[in-house]
Amino acid sequence: MQPTEKIKLFGSRDFSGNFDMSIKFIKQNFAPIARGISYLIPVLLVAAFLMPNLFKMYYTLGSSRYNPNVANTIFDDYSVFTVLAAVGGYLLIMLTLFIMGVYVISYMALYVKSEDGVVDSKDVWAKVSKVALPAFGGAILFGLAVIIGGILCYIPGIIAGVYLGFYLYAYINEDIGIIDSFQRSMDLVKNNFWVTLGYSLAFSFIIGMVSIVFVVPFYVGLIGSMLQVEILSSEIFFIISTMILFVGYIFIYSAFYMAMGVMYYSHRNKIEGVDMETEIDSIGSNNYPNNSY
């Protein structure tokens, strides 16, 4: 198989340039990244198993149309253990999404430093294990900033999310502290706020539309249960449809981290001019199509 050409992530690009570069990088690296994060699937299976059967609740709600007394029994099956299990399931989902993001960013960091664009999954997981704990602390701070900003009428939360959104990229790529990574993210977004916001919204919309296919079985279960289709309200169908939803999301949204990573390297280049160094290092290499002269 012919080796793929390494993509130059550092470079001066506008909105469309970053968009095209993101699509190119995702097409080239989605498969190896997906293989790496596939180890997280068992955790998602546990999370799906811990979730309370919402289909059964909708089945009961559907029954209440014919028997009003049934509505009073909706929450009878939800004990304290069930609630705690659900909380544990949601925490596992959040943890899995966090690890997925750290993996993708670590992969891109190693990709940039590689000679041929080939990254070993073992090296990525080794890097993840080194940065995960401090990065998790940063994720808590980031979440608090966005939540507090959201409470203050949404707009401050959006501003905080955009300005601080590159903190994890800066922390993993530039070997700086968590607090410094937040300041670094603000420096990268400064004078680039609107293009960063528009870029993130564009990819969020695209990825959200693609992910709809994984939501279909879940909504089939909800609607079917409401219409009193008993087989669709079963525990096994709920776990299967929930598993499809979770696994689909974790793979599809890895593309969002890749796209934002491309913009991160573009913003860095505007400040550091890194592409000039890489151009000099590439002189005489076979990466140039017109090197005969």
TIROTI-815003 format. One record per residue: x, y, z of N, C-alpha, C in turn. Coordinates in steps of 0.05 Angstrom, whole numbers. Example, Ala and Ser with C-alpha at 12.3 -4.5 7.8 and 13.67 -1.06 7.14 Angstrom:
% TIROTI-815003
{finu {264, -114, 156}, {246, -90, 156}, {264, -66, 156}}
{finu {257, -45, 142}, {273, -21, 143}, {258, 1, 157}}
END
This chain:
% TIROTI-815003
{finu {17, -24, 0}, {0, 0, 0}, {18, 25, 0}}
{finu {11, 44, -17}, {27, 68, -19}, {23, 85, 6}}
{finu {46, 94, 18}, {44, 110, 42}, {30, 137, 36}}
{finu {15, 146, 55}, {1, 172, 52}, {21, 195, 59}}
{finu {17, 217, 46}, {34, 240, 51}, {26, 254, 77}}
{finu {45, 262, 93}, {40, 275, 118}, {28, 303, 112}}
{finu {7, 309, 126}, {-6, 335, 123}, {7, 356, 140}}
{finu {12, 379, 129}, {25, 400, 144}, {4, 416, 159}}
{finu {2, 412, 185}, {-18, 425, 201}, {-12, 453, 208}}
{finu {14, 460, 211}, {22, 487, 215}, {21, 502, 188}}
{finu {8, 525, 188}, {7, 540, 163}, {-12, 564, 166}}
{finu {-9, 584, 149}, {-26, 607, 148}, {-50, 600, 130}}
{finu {-74, 598, 143}, {-98, 590, 128}, {-121, 608, 136}}
{finu {-140, 613, 118}, {-164, 627, 125}, {-185, 607, 133}}
{finu {-210, 616, 135}, {-232, 598, 144}, {-235, 574, 125}}
{finu {-237, 580, 99}, {-240, 558, 80}, {-216, 540, 79}}
{finu {-192, 551, 82}, {-168, 535, 82}, {-167, 516, 105}}
{finu {-175, 525, 129}, {-177, 508, 152}, {-198, 487, 149}}
{finu {-220, 494, 137}, {-242, 475, 132}, {-233, 453, 114}}
{finu {-221, 460, 92}, {-211, 440, 73}, {-190, 422, 85}}
{finu {-172, 435, 101}, {-150, 420, 114}, {-162, 400, 134}}
{finu {-183, 409, 148}, {-195, 391, 168}, {-208, 367, 155}}
{finu {-222, 371, 133}, {-234, 348, 118}, {-212, 329, 109}}
{finu {-190, 340, 99}, {-168, 323, 89}, {-156, 308, 112}}
{finu {-151, 321, 135}, {-139, 307, 157}, {-158, 285, 169}}
{finu {-183, 292, 170}, {-203, 272, 181}, {-204, 248, 163}}
{finu {-204, 252, 136}, {-205, 229, 118}, {-180, 212, 120}}
{finu {-158, 224, 125}, {-133, 209, 127}, {-129, 195, 153}}
{finu {-139, 207, 175}, {-132, 197, 202}, {-156, 186, 218}}
{finu {-180, 187, 207}, {-203, 178, 222}, {-200, 148, 229}}
{finu {-192, 132, 210}, {-190, 103, 215}, {-170, 96, 237}}
{finu {-145, 106, 237}, {-127, 99, 259}, {-135, 110, 286}}
{finu {-148, 134, 286}, {-158, 145, 311}, {-181, 128, 322}}
{finu {-199, 120, 303}, {-221, 103, 311}, {-212, 77, 323}}
{finu {-191, 65, 312}, {-180, 40, 323}, {-169, 45, 351}}
{finu {-157, 68, 355}, {-146, 73, 382}, {-168, 77, 403}}
{finu {-189, 92, 397}, {-210, 97, 417}, {-230, 74, 419}}
{finu {-227, 54, 401}, {-245, 31, 403}, {-242, 16, 430}}
{finu {-220, 20, 443}, {-216, 7, 469}, {-235, 18, 490}}
{finu {-247, 41, 484}, {-266, 53, 503}, {-294, 41, 500}}
{finu {-299, 24, 481}, {-326, 13, 476}, {-336, -2, 500}}
{finu {-320, -20, 513}, {-330, -34, 536}, {-341, -16, 559}}
{finu {-328, 7, 562}, {-337, 26, 582}, {-365, 37, 575}}
{finu {-369, 42, 549}, {-395, 51, 540}, {-416, 30, 543}}
{finu {-408, 5, 540}, {-427, -17, 544}, {-436, -18, 573}}
{finu {-418, -14, 591}, {-425, -13, 620}, {-444, 11, 625}}
{finu {-438, 34, 613}, {-454, 58, 617}, {-483, 53, 606}}
{finu {-485, 40, 583}, {-511, 34, 572}, {-527, 15, 590}}
{finu {-513, -4, 602}, {-526, -24, 620}, {-536, -10, 645}}
{finu {-522, 11, 654}, {-530, 24, 679}, {-553, 44, 675}}
{finu {-558, 51, 651}, {-579, 71, 646}, {-607, 58, 651}}
{finu {-625, 74, 664}, {-652, 64, 668}, {-667, 62, 642}}
{finu {-684, 42, 639}, {-699, 37, 614}, {-720, 59, 610}}
{finu {-712, 79, 594}, {-731, 101, 588}, {-754, 91, 570}}
{finu {-749, 70, 554}, {-770, 60, 537}, {-793, 49, 553}}
{finu {-787, 36, 575}, {-808, 26, 593}, {-824, 48, 604}}
{finu {-811, 71, 611}, {-826, 94, 621}, {-845, 104, 600}}
{finu {-836, 106, 575}, {-853, 116, 554}, {-875, 96, 548}}
{finu {-870, 70, 551}, {-890, 50, 548}, {-912, 54, 569}}
{finu {-904, 60, 593}, {-924, 65, 615}, {-939, 90, 610}}
{finu {-925, 111, 599}, {-939, 136, 593}, {-960, 131, 571}}
{finu {-953, 114, 551}, {-972, 108, 531}, {-996, 93, 542}}
{finu {-992, 76, 561}, {-1014, 61, 574}, {-1032, 79, 589}}
{finu {-1021, 101, 600}, {-1037, 119, 616}, {-1059, 133, 600}}
{finu {-1057, 132, 574}, {-1078, 144, 558}, {-1104, 129, 560}}
{finu {-1101, 102, 565}, {-1124, 85, 567}, {-1132, 80, 597}}
{finu {-1112, 82, 614}, {-1117, 77, 643}, {-1103, 99, 658}}
{finu {-1116, 120, 667}, {-1103, 142, 681}, {-1088, 133, 706}}
{finu {-1096, 112, 719}, {-1084, 103, 743}, {-1055, 92, 738}}
{finu {-1050, 84, 714}, {-1023, 74, 707}, {-1002, 95, 710}}
{finu {-1009, 121, 705}, {-989, 142, 706}, {-977, 145, 734}}
{finu {-992, 136, 755}, {-981, 139, 782}, {-960, 118, 788}}
{finu {-956, 98, 770}, {-937, 76, 775}, {-912, 80, 758}}
{finu {-909, 102, 745}, {-886, 106, 727}, {-859, 103, 741}}
{finu {-857, 115, 765}, {-832, 116, 779}, {-829, 94, 800}}
{finu {-848, 75, 800}, {-847, 54, 820}, {-822, 37, 818}}
{finu {-812, 33, 793}, {-789, 16, 789}, {-762, 30, 793}}
{finu {-763, 56, 798}, {-738, 72, 801}, {-731, 75, 830}}
{finu {-715, 56, 840}, {-706, 57, 867}, {-681, 75, 870}}
{finu {-671, 77, 894}, {-647, 93, 899}, {-624, 81, 884}}
{finu {-622, 54, 883}, {-601, 41, 868}, {-602, 47, 839}}
{finu {-626, 48, 827}, {-630, 55, 799}, {-620, 83, 793}}
{finu {-626, 101, 811}, {-618, 129, 807}, {-587, 131, 809}}
{finu {-575, 118, 828}, {-546, 118, 831}, {-533, 105, 807}}
{finu {-545, 84, 797}, {-534, 71, 773}, {-534, 89, 749}}
{finu {-556, 104, 746}, {-559, 123, 724}, {-538, 145, 726}}
{finu {-534, 155, 751}, {-513, 176, 755}, {-485, 165, 747}}
{finu {-480, 140, 756}, {-455, 127, 749}, {-452, 124, 719}}
{finu {-474, 117, 705}, {-473, 114, 676}, {-466, 141, 662}}
{finu {-479, 162, 671}, {-473, 188, 659}, {-444, 197, 665}}
{finu {-434, 191, 688}, {-406, 198, 694}, {-387, 182, 677}}
{finu {-394, 157, 671}, {-377, 141, 653}, {-377, 152, 625}}
{finu {-400, 162, 616}, {-402, 174, 590}, {-384, 199, 588}}
{finu {-386, 216, 608}, {-370, 240, 609}, {-341, 234, 609}}
{finu {-333, 214, 626}, {-305, 206, 627}, {-295, 195, 601}}
{finu {-312, 179, 587}, {-304, 168, 561}, {-300, 190, 541}}
{finu {-318, 209, 540}, {-316, 231, 521}, {-291, 247, 527}}
{finu {-284, 251, 552}, {-260, 266, 559}, {-235, 251, 550}}
{finu {-234, 225, 555}, {-210, 209, 547}, {-208, 209, 516}}
{finu {-231, 207, 503}, {-231, 208, 473}, {-218, 234, 464}}
{finu {-226, 256, 475}, {-215, 282, 467}, {-185, 283, 472}}
{finu {-176, 274, 496}, {-148, 274, 502}, {-132, 256, 482}}
{finu {-144, 233, 475}, {-131, 215, 456}, {-128, 229, 429}}
{finu {-149, 241, 419}, {-147, 254, 392}, {-126, 276, 392}}
{finu {-126, 293, 413}, {-107, 315, 414}, {-78, 304, 417}}
{finu {-75, 283, 433}, {-48, 271, 436}, {-39, 259, 410}}
{finu {-57, 247, 395}, {-51, 235, 369}, {-41, 257, 350}}
{finu {-55, 280, 350}, {-47, 302, 332}, {-20, 313, 340}}
{finu {-14, 314, 367}, {11, 325, 376}, {34, 307, 367}}
{finu {30, 280, 368}, {50, 262, 359}, {52, 262, 328}}
{finu {30, 266, 315}, {29, 268, 286}, {47, 291, 276}}
{finu {45, 314, 289}, {60, 337, 281}, {90, 331, 283}}
{finu {98, 317, 304}, {126, 312, 310}, {137, 288, 294}}
{finu {119, 273, 281}, {128, 249, 266}, {141, 257, 240}}
{finu {157, 239, 229}, {170, 245, 203}, {152, 239, 179}}
{finu {136, 218, 182}, {120, 209, 159}, {90, 209, 165}}
{finu {81, 220, 188}, {53, 221, 194}, {41, 195, 204}}
{finu {58, 176, 210}, {49, 150, 221}, {52, 151, 252}}
{finu {30, 146, 266}, {30, 148, 295}, {22, 121, 306}}
{finu {37, 111, 325}, {31, 86, 339}, {11, 90, 361}}
{finu {-10, 74, 361}, {-31, 77, 382}, {-19, 73, 410}}
{finu {1, 56, 413}, {13, 52, 439}, {26, 78, 449}}
{finu {39, 93, 431}, {51, 118, 439}, {30, 139, 447}}
{finu {8, 138, 433}, {-14, 157, 440}, {-25, 151, 467}}
{finu {-30, 126, 473}, {-41, 118, 500}, {-21, 124, 522}}
{finu {5, 121, 516}, {25, 128, 535}, {25, 158, 542}}
{finu {21, 174, 521}, {19, 203, 526}, {-7, 210, 541}}
{finu {-29, 196, 534}, {-54, 201, 547}, {-51, 196, 577}}
{finu {-38, 174, 584}, {-35, 167, 612}, {-19, 188, 628}}
{finu {-1, 202, 614}, {16, 222, 627}, {1, 248, 632}}
{finu {-17, 255, 613}, {-30, 282, 615}, {-58, 280, 625}}
{finu {-70, 257, 628}, {-98, 254, 634}, {-106, 267, 660}}
{finu {-91, 262, 681}, {-99, 272, 708}, {-99, 302, 709}}
{finu {-77, 316, 702}, {-78, 345, 702}, {-98, 356, 682}}
{finu {-101, 343, 659}, {-121, 352, 640}, {-149, 350, 651}}
{finu {-154, 330, 667}, {-180, 326, 679}, {-186, 350, 698}}
{finu {-166, 358, 713}, {-170, 382, 730}, {-176, 406, 714}}
{finu {-162, 409, 691}, {-168, 432, 673}, {-196, 430, 662}}
{finu {-205, 405, 656}, {-232, 402, 645}, {-253, 411, 666}}
{finu {-248, 406, 691}, {-267, 415, 712}, {-268, 445, 713}}
{finu {-245, 458, 712}, {-244, 487, 712}, {-258, 499, 687}}
{finu {-253, 486, 664}, {-265, 495, 639}, {-295, 492, 641}}
{finu {-305, 470, 651}, {-333, 465, 654}, {-346, 485, 672}}
{finu {-333, 491, 694}, {-344, 511, 713}, {-346, 539, 701}}
{finu {-325, 546, 685}, {-325, 572, 672}, {-349, 574, 652}}
{finu {-353, 553, 637}, {-375, 553, 617}, {-402, 553, 631}}
{finu {-405, 537, 652}, {-430, 535, 666}, {-437, 562, 680}}
{finu {-417, 573, 694}, {-422, 599, 707}, {-429, 620, 686}}
{finu {-415, 620, 664}, {-421, 639, 643}, {-448, 635, 631}}
{finu {-456, 609, 629}, {-483, 603, 619}, {-505, 612, 637}}
{finu {-500, 610, 663}, {-519, 619, 683}, {-523, 650, 680}}
{finu {-502, 663, 672}, {-503, 692, 669}, {-514, 700, 641}}
{finu {-535, 686, 632}, {-549, 692, 608}, {-535, 682, 582}}
{finu {-523, 659, 583}, {-514, 644, 559}, {-490, 657, 545}}
{finu {-492, 682, 538}, {-471, 694, 522}, {-444, 693, 535}}
{finu {-441, 700, 561}, {-415, 696, 574}, {-405, 668, 574}}
{finu {-423, 648, 575}, {-415, 620, 573}, {-403, 614, 546}}
{finu {-416, 625, 524}, {-406, 620, 497}, {-378, 633, 494}}
{finu {-375, 658, 505}, {-350, 672, 503}, {-328, 656, 517}}
{finu {-334, 646, 541}, {-315, 631, 557}, {-307, 605, 542}}
{finu {-327, 592, 530}, {-322, 567, 515}, {-304, 571, 492}}
{finu {-307, 594, 477}, {-291, 599, 454}, {-263, 607, 462}}
{finu {-260, 625, 481}, {-234, 635, 489}, {-217, 614, 503}}
{finu {-229, 596, 518}, {-214, 576, 533}, {-214, 549, 519}}
{finu {-227, 547, 496}, {-231, 521, 483}, {-206, 507, 474}}
{finu {-183, 521, 471}, {-159, 509, 461}, {-139, 502, 484}}
{finu {-149, 504, 509}, {-131, 499, 532}, {-119, 471, 531}}
{finu {-135, 451, 524}, {-125, 424, 524}, {-105, 419, 502}}
{finu {-109, 432, 479}, {-90, 431, 457}, {-63, 443, 465}}
{finu {-65, 466, 478}, {-41, 480, 487}, {-26, 464, 508}}
{finu {-41, 453, 527}, {-28, 437, 549}, {-14, 413, 538}}
{finu {-26, 398, 519}, {-14, 374, 509}, {8, 379, 489}}
{finu {5, 400, 473}, {24, 405, 451}, {48, 421, 460}}
{finu {44, 439, 480}, {65, 459, 486}, {79, 454, 513}}
{finu {71, 433, 527}, {84, 426, 552}, {84, 449, 572}}
{finu {61, 461, 576}, {58, 483, 595}, {38, 474, 616}}
{finu {36, 489, 638}, {17, 482, 659}, {-11, 487, 651}}
{finu {-30, 476, 667}, {-58, 479, 661}, {-67, 508, 661}}
{finu {-59, 523, 682}, {-67, 552, 684}, {-55, 567, 660}}
{finu {-30, 561, 654}, {-17, 575, 631}, {-31, 568, 605}}
{finu {-42, 543, 603}, {-55, 535, 579}, {-81, 550, 574}}
{finu {-94, 558, 596}, {-118, 575, 593}, {-110, 602, 582}}
{finu {-89, 614, 592}, {-80, 639, 582}, {-70, 637, 553}}
{finu {-58, 615, 547}, {-48, 610, 519}, {-72, 608, 500}}
{finu {-93, 595, 509}, {-117, 593, 492}, {-129, 620, 486}}
{finu {-130, 637, 507}, {-140, 664, 503}, {-123, 680, 484}}
{finu {-97, 676, 485}, {-79, 690, 467}, {-83, 681, 438}}
{finu {-89, 655, 434}, {-93, 644, 408}, {-119, 654, 395}}
{finu {-140, 657, 412}, {-166, 664, 402}, {-168, 695, 399}}
{finu {-152, 710, 414}, {-152, 739, 412}, {-149, 747, 383}}
{finu {-166, 765, 374}, {-167, 774, 346}, {-176, 753, 326}}
{finu {-184, 729, 337}, {-195, 708, 320}, {-221, 697, 331}}
{finu {-235, 713, 348}, {-258, 702, 362}, {-280, 694, 343}}
{finu {-288, 711, 324}, {-311, 706, 307}, {-305, 683, 288}}
{finu {-281, 682, 277}, {-275, 660, 259}, {-274, 633, 274}}
{finu {-265, 634, 299}, {-264, 609, 315}, {-292, 600, 322}}
{finu {-309, 619, 330}, {-337, 613, 336}, {-352, 602, 312}}
{finu {-349, 615, 289}, {-363, 606, 265}, {-353, 579, 256}}
{finu {-327, 575, 258}, {-315, 549, 251}, {-325, 526, 268}}
{finu {-326, 531, 294}, {-336, 510, 313}, {-365, 504, 308}}
{finu {-381, 525, 303}, {-410, 521, 298}, {-414, 506, 272}}
{finu {-398, 512, 252}, {-401, 498, 226}, {-396, 469, 229}}
{finu {-374, 462, 242}, {-368, 433, 246}, {-387, 420, 265}}
{finu {-396, 434, 285}, {-416, 423, 303}, {-441, 415, 288}}
{finu {-450, 433, 270}, {-474, 428, 254}, {-470, 403, 236}}
{finu {-447, 403, 222}, {-442, 380, 204}, {-441, 354, 218}}
{finu {-426, 353, 240}, {-423, 328, 255}, {-449, 321, 268}}
{finu {-464, 341, 278}, {-490, 335, 289}, {-509, 323, 269}}
{finu {-508, 332, 244}, {-525, 321, 223}, {-517, 292, 217}}
{finu {-491, 287, 216}, {-482, 260, 210}, {-489, 241, 233}}
{finu {-488, 250, 257}, {-493, 233, 280}, {-522, 225, 283}}
{finu {-540, 238, 267}, {-569, 232, 269}, {-574, 202, 264}}
{finu {-557, 191, 246}, {-562, 162, 239}, {-559, 144, 264}}
{finu {-543, 152, 283}, {-540, 136, 307}, {-562, 141, 328}}
{finu {-577, 162, 324}, {-599, 168, 342}, {-625, 154, 334}}
{finu {-626, 146, 308}, {-651, 135, 297}, {-661, 111, 314}}
{finu {-644, 90, 320}, {-655, 68, 336}, {-666, 76, 363}}
{finu {-653, 96, 375}, {-663, 105, 401}, {-690, 118, 399}}
{finu {-694, 135, 379}, {-720, 148, 375}, {-741, 128, 366}}
{finu {-733, 108, 351}, {-752, 87, 344}, {-763, 73, 369}}
{finu {-744, 68, 389}, {-753, 56, 414}, {-771, 74, 430}}
{finu {-765, 100, 430}, {-782, 119, 445}, {-810, 121, 433}}
{finu {-811, 124, 407}, {-837, 127, 394}, {-853, 101, 394}}
{finu {-838, 79, 389}, {-852, 53, 390}, {-863, 46, 417}}
{finu {-848, 53, 438}, {-857, 48, 465}, {-882, 64, 471}}
{finu {-881, 89, 462}, {-904, 107, 467}, {-929, 96, 452}}
{finu {-925, 82, 429}, {-947, 71, 414}, {-954, 42, 423}}
{finu {-943, 34, 446}, {-949, 8, 458}, {-939, -16, 442}}
{finu {-916, -12, 429}, {-902, -35, 416}, {-884, -48, 437}}
{finu {-893, -69, 449}, {-880, -80, 473}, {-851, -88, 468}}
{finu {-845, -100, 445}, {-818, -110, 440}, {-798, -87, 440}}
{finu {-807, -63, 432}, {-789, -40, 431}, {-784, -28, 458}}
{finu {-800, -35, 478}, {-796, -25, 505}, {-780, -45, 522}}
{finu {-770, -66, 510}, {-756, -86, 525}, {-728, -76, 533}}
{finu {-717, -88, 553}, {-691, -80, 564}, {-669, -84, 544}}
{finu {-670, -106, 529}, {-649, -112, 510}, {-649, -92, 487}}
{finu {-672, -84, 477}, {-673, -65, 455}, {-663, -38, 465}}
{finu {-670, -31, 490}, {-660, -5, 501}, {-630, -5, 503}}
{finu {-618, -27, 513}, {-588, -28, 515}, {-575, -26, 488}}
{finu {-586, -41, 469}, {-574, -41, 442}, {-575, -14, 429}}
{finu {-599, -1, 430}, {-602, 25, 417}, {-585, 46, 432}}
{finu {-583, 44, 458}, {-567, 63, 474}, {-537, 59, 468}}
{finu {-529, 34, 464}, {-501, 28, 458}, {-494, 39, 430}}
{finu {-512, 36, 411}, {-508, 48, 384}, {-504, 78, 386}}
{finu {-521, 90, 402}, {-520, 119, 406}, {-494, 128, 417}}
{finu {-485, 115, 439}, {-460, 123, 453}, {-436, 118, 435}}
{finu {-434, 95, 423}, {-411, 88, 407}, {-410, 106, 382}}
{finu {-432, 111, 370}, {-433, 128, 346}, {-423, 156, 353}}
{finu {-433, 167, 375}, {-425, 194, 383}, {-395, 196, 389}}
{finu {-384, 176, 402}, {-356, 178, 409}, {-338, 178, 385}}
{finu {-346, 162, 364}, {-330, 161, 340}, {-334, 186, 323}}
{finu {-359, 195, 320}, {-365, 218, 303}, {-353, 243, 314}}
{finu {-356, 247, 341}, {-347, 272, 353}, {-316, 273, 356}}
{finu {-302, 251, 351}, {-273, 253, 349}, {-265, 270, 326}}
{finu {-282, 271, 305}, {-276, 288, 282}, {-277, 318, 290}}
{finu {-294, 325, 309}, {-295, 353, 318}, {-269, 361, 331}}
{finu {-258, 343, 347}, {-232, 349, 360}, {-210, 352, 339}}
{finu {-211, 336, 318}, {-192, 338, 296}, {-194, 365, 282}}
{finu {-219, 373, 276}, {-223, 398, 262}, {-214, 422, 279}}
{finu {-220, 422, 305}, {-211, 444, 322}, {-181, 443, 325}}
{finu {-169, 419, 324}, {-140, 417, 325}, {-127, 431, 301}}
{finu {-139, 428, 277}, {-128, 441, 254}, {-129, 471, 257}}
{finu {-150, 482, 269}, {-151, 511, 274}, {-131, 519, 295}}
{finu {-127, 502, 315}, {-107, 508, 336}, {-80, 513, 323}}
{finu {-71, 495, 306}, {-45, 498, 293}, {-44, 522, 275}}
{finu {-66, 529, 263}, {-67, 552, 246}, {-64, 578, 263}}
{finu {-78, 579, 286}, {-76, 602, 304}, {-47, 604, 315}}
{finu {-35, 581, 321}, {-8, 582, 331}, {11, 593, 310}}
{finu {6, 585, 286}, {24, 594, 264}, {23, 624, 261}}
{finu {-1, 636, 265}, {-4, 665, 262}, {13, 680, 283}}
{finu {17, 667, 306}, {33, 680, 328}, {62, 673, 325}}
{finu {68, 648, 318}, {96, 639, 319}, {109, 638, 292}}
{finu {94, 637, 270}, {105, 633, 244}, {119, 607, 241}}
{finu {108, 586, 252}, {121, 559, 252}, {124, 548, 224}}
{finu {107, 556, 206}, {108, 544, 179}, {134, 552, 165}}
{finu {146, 575, 172}, {171, 583, 160}, {193, 563, 167}}
{finu {193, 554, 193}, {213, 535, 201}, {210, 508, 187}}
{finu {185, 500, 184}, {180, 474, 172}, {186, 475, 142}}
{finu {181, 499, 129}, {188, 501, 101}, {218, 498, 97}}
{finu {234, 511, 115}, {263, 509, 113}, {272, 481, 117}}
{finu {260, 467, 137}, {268, 439, 142}, {261, 421, 119}}
{finu {241, 429, 103}, {231, 411, 82}, {246, 415, 55}}
{finu {264, 435, 54}, {279, 440, 29}, {295, 415, 21}}
{finu {292, 408, -4}, {306, 385, -14}, {292, 358, -9}}
{finu {269, 359, 6}, {254, 334, 11}, {237, 328, -14}}
{finu {226, 304, -13}, {209, 295, -35}, {181, 304, -33}}
{finu {175, 321, -13}, {148, 331, -10}, {141, 352, -30}}
{finu {161, 363, -44}, {156, 384, -64}, {152, 371, -91}}
{finu {130, 377, -104}, {124, 364, -129}, {143, 373, -152}}
{finu {153, 398, -151}, {171, 408, -172}, {199, 411, -161}}
{finu {210, 388, -153}, {237, 390, -141}, {259, 382, -161}}
{finu {251, 379, -187}, {271, 371, -206}, {291, 393, -212}}
{finu {282, 418, -208}, {300, 439, -214}, {318, 445, -190}}
END
